[in-house]
Amino acid sequence: MISVAENLRETAGQAEHKAHDLARPGRYAVSAMLAGAYIGIGEVLLLVAVSPFVAEHAAAARLLEGAVFPVALTIVMFAGAQLFTSNVMVMLLGALSGRTGVKDLVGSWVLSLGGNLVGAFAFGAMVHASGVLSAPPARAMLAELVVGKGALDGGQLFWRAVLCNMLVCLGVWMFSRARGDAAKIFVLWLPVLVFVAVGFEHCVANMALFSLAILDGTAGFGDLGRSLLFTVPGNIVGGGALVACTYWFTGRPDRASDSSYE
């Protein structure tokens, strides 16, 4: 495992690379669309695999949801794609360390968020056409999930989103520190399991979930818009303030004694 200071340098380098990729916005957007689709894979797996247990009111259903959904972030990290929630941390660390600028940060966040949304809907449309979610337990679970999210007030959505992206970005941060594929998968899996099992809010996962519900007729675009209104800022605070800013503050070397940070 590499040190925190080394990981800060590597993450700032990732931000620099992402900033360079912004010069080709079409490619960047396609990569973001892939991330939205990959997160959708986790939602579909969750609905298909766990819905029979939910229908039987199994006590371990929430834990099972958490156990299967991390496949989504695992695919994102190993395949490579522009996911908004992890870009929150990466691009902010790049800006704080002086390797990238505010323009790069805003461009990455906006383009990845928009691409994630398009990718989630495109994948949702293919899933809807395939009919794999047509079984009554899966449809019932989908409707139950979106109704539950709609019942939360704005403050609850915001703070659940803060806590969610704190966990997601911690997973990505540990993924970068770990050495060896097995270790990377393990440290990525655990925080995502927690956020799903507990019921925190991930804006891109909600894009994927609500796209499926909209196509199924159990939710509307207004429901998705309301969710994003609170979860996007919450995810920014969670991944930005609670992970990027704190590790930059606590882990950066003394500039006066260690110029190698640059």
C-alpha positions in Angstrom: 0.0 0.0 0.0 1.4 3.4 -0.9 1.5 6.3 1.5 -1.2 9.0 1.7 1.3 11.6 0.4 2.1 9.4 -2.6 -1.6 8.8 -3.2 -2.2 12.6 -3.2 0.4 13.0 -5.9 -1.0 10.1 -8.0 -4.5 11.4 -7.6 -3.5 14.9 -8.6 -1.8 13.3 -11.7 -5.1 11.5 -12.5 -6.8 14.9 -12.3 -4.2 16.4 -14.7 -4.9 13.5 -17.1 -8.7 14.0 -16.9 -8.1 17.7 -17.5 -6.1 16.9 -20.6 -8.9 14.6 -21.8 -11.4 17.5 -21.6 -9.8 18.8 -24.8 -11.7 16.0 -26.5 -15.2 16.6 -25.0 -16.9 14.0 -27.3 -14.7 11.2 -26.0 -15.0 12.4 -22.5 -18.8 12.4 -22.8 -18.8 8.9 -24.2 -16.6 7.7 -21.3 -19.1 9.3 -18.9 -22.0 7.6 -20.7 -20.2 4.3 -20.1 -20.0 5.0 -16.4 -23.7 5.8 -16.2 -24.4 2.4 -17.9 -22.0 0.5 -15.7 -23.8 1.9 -12.6 -27.1 0.8 -14.2 -25.7 -2.8 -14.4 -25.5 -2.8 -10.6 -29.1 -1.5 -10.3 -30.4 -4.2 -12.6 -28.5 -7.0 -10.9 -29.8 -5.7 -7.6 -33.4 -5.8 -8.8 -33.2 -9.2 -10.5 -31.2 -11.0 -7.8 -32.5 -9.5 -4.6 -36.2 -8.9 -5.5 -37.3 -12.5 -4.7 -35.8 -12.1 -1.2 -37.5 -8.8 -0.7 -40.8 -10.3 -1.8 -40.4 -13.0 0.9 -39.5 -10.2 3.5 -36.1 -11.8 4.1 -34.3 -10.2 7.0 -31.0 -10.2 5.1 -32.4 -8.5 2.0 -30.8 -5.1 2.6 -27.4 -6.8 3.2 -27.8 -8.7 0.0 -28.5 -5.5 -1.9 -25.3 -4.1 -0.5 -23.4 -7.3 -1.4 -24.3 -7.3 -5.1 -24.4 -3.6 -6.1 -20.6 -2.9 -5.7 -20.1 -4.8 -9.0 -21.1 -1.5 -10.6 -18.2 0.6 -9.2 -15.8 -2.3 -9.7 -16.6 -2.3 -13.4 -16.2 1.5 -13.5 -12.8 1.4 -11.9 -11.3 -1.5 -13.7 -12.8 -0.8 -17.2 -12.2 3.0 -16.9 -14.9 5.5 -17.2 -15.8 9.1 -16.1 -18.0 8.8 -13.0 -19.2 12.1 -11.6 -19.1 11.1 -8.0 -15.4 10.0 -8.0 -14.5 12.9 -10.3 -15.7 15.2 -7.4 -12.8 14.0 -5.3 -10.2 13.6 -8.0 -10.7 17.0 -9.7 -10.9 18.8 -6.4 -7.6 17.3 -5.2 -6.1 18.2 -8.5 -7.2 21.8 -8.1 -6.1 22.0 -4.4 -2.6 20.7 -5.3 -2.3 23.2 -8.2 -2.1 20.6 -10.9 -5.4 21.6 -12.5 -7.7 24.7 -12.4 -11.2 25.6 -11.6 -12.2 25.5 -15.2 -11.0 21.9 -15.5 -12.9 21.0 -12.3 -16.2 22.5 -13.5 -15.8 21.1 -17.0 -15.2 17.6 -15.7 -18.0 17.7 -13.2 -20.6 19.1 -15.7 -19.6 16.8 -18.6 -19.4 13.6 -16.4 -22.7 14.4 -14.7 -24.5 14.9 -18.1 -22.8 11.9 -19.7 -23.7 9.7 -16.7 -27.4 10.8 -17.1 -27.5 10.0 -20.8 -25.7 6.7 -20.3 -28.0 5.6 -17.5 -31.1 6.3 -19.6 -29.6 4.6 -22.7 -28.8 1.5 -20.7 -32.2 1.7 -19.0 -34.0 1.8 -22.4 -32.1 -1.4 -23.5 -32.9 -3.1 -20.2 -36.6 -2.1 -20.5 -36.7 -3.5 -24.1 -35.1 -6.7 -23.0 -37.9 -7.5 -20.5 -35.5 -8.8 -17.8 -37.3 -6.7 -15.2 -40.8 -7.8 -16.1 -41.1 -10.3 -13.3 -43.6 -9.1 -10.6 -41.0 -9.2 -7.8 -38.6 -7.0 -9.7 -41.2 -4.5 -10.8 -42.6 -4.4 -7.2 -39.1 -3.7 -5.8 -38.4 -1.0 -8.4 -41.7 0.8 -7.5 -41.0 0.4 -3.8 -37.5 1.9 -4.1 -38.6 5.0 -6.0 -41.6 5.6 -3.7 -39.3 5.3 -0.7 -36.9 7.8 -2.2 -39.7 10.1 -3.0 -40.9 10.0 0.6 -37.7 11.5 1.9 -37.6 15.3 2.5 -34.9 17.4 0.9 -32.7 17.5 4.0 -32.7 13.7 4.3 -31.8 13.3 0.6 -29.0 15.8 1.0 -27.4 14.3 4.1 -27.8 10.7 2.8 -26.0 11.9 -0.4 -23.2 13.5 1.7 -22.6 10.2 3.5 -22.9 8.2 0.4 -20.2 9.9 -1.6 -18.0 10.1 1.5 -18.1 6.3 1.4 -17.8 6.0 -2.4 -14.8 8.3 -2.6 -13.2 6.5 0.4 -13.5 3.4 -1.6 -11.9 5.0 -4.7 -9.2 6.6 -2.5 -8.3 3.2 -0.9 -8.5 1.5 -4.4 -5.7 3.9 -5.5 -3.6 3.2 -2.4 -3.9 -0.6 -2.6 -1.6 -2.8 -4.5 -2.9 -6.0 -6.2 -6.2 -6.5 -7.9 -7.7 -8.6 -5.1 -6.9 -5.9 -2.5 -8.4 -3.2 -4.8 -11.6 -5.1 -5.2 -11.9 -5.7 -1.5 -11.4 -2.1 -0.4 -13.7 -0.9 -3.1 -16.5 -3.4 -2.2 -16.8 -2.6 1.5 -17.7 1.1 1.5 -20.2 0.6 -1.4 -21.8 -2.3 0.5 -22.3 0.0 3.5 -23.9 2.8 1.5 -26.4 0.6 -0.3 -27.3 -1.6 2.7 -27.8 1.5 4.9 -29.8 3.4 2.3 -27.6 6.4 1.4 -28.2 8.3 -1.8 -25.9 8.2 -4.9 -27.0 10.6 -7.7 -25.8 8.4 -10.6 -27.4 5.3 -9.1 -30.6 7.2 -8.8 -30.3 8.2 -12.4 -30.2 4.5 -13.3 -32.9 3.6 -11.0 -35.3 6.4 -11.9 -34.7 5.8 -15.6 -35.9 2.2 -15.2 -38.9 3.4 -13.2 -39.8 6.2 -15.7 -39.7 3.6 -18.6 -41.8 1.3 -16.5 -44.3 4.0 -15.7 -43.8 4.0 -11.9 -42.0 7.4 -11.8 -41.8 10.6 -13.7 -39.0 13.0 -14.8 -40.1 15.3 -12.0 -39.2 12.6 -9.4 -35.8 12.2 -10.9 -35.2 16.0 -11.0 -36.2 16.4 -7.4 -33.8 13.6 -6.4 -30.9 15.1 -8.3 -31.6 18.6 -6.9 -30.6 17.4 -3.4 -28.3 14.4 -4.1 -25.9 16.1 -6.5 -24.9 18.9 -4.0 -24.8 16.3 -1.2 -22.5 14.1 -3.2 -20.2 17.1 -3.9 -20.0 17.9 -0.2 -19.4 14.2 0.7 -16.7 13.5 -1.8 -15.3 17.0 -1.9 -15.3 18.4 1.6 -15.2 15.2 3.6 -12.6 13.3 1.5 -10.7 15.5 -0.9 -10.3 18.5 1.4 -9.5 16.5 4.5 -6.9 14.3 2.8 -5.3 17.2 1.1 -5.1 19.1 4.4 -3.9 16.2 6.6 -1.7 14.3 4.1 0.1 17.0 2.0 3.8 17.3 2.8 5.3 20.5 4.1 6.0 22.6 0.9 9.0 24.2 2.6 10.7 20.9 3.3 9.4 18.7 0.5 9.4 20.3 -2.9 8.9 16.8 -4.5 5.2 17.2 -3.9 5.1 19.4 -7.0 
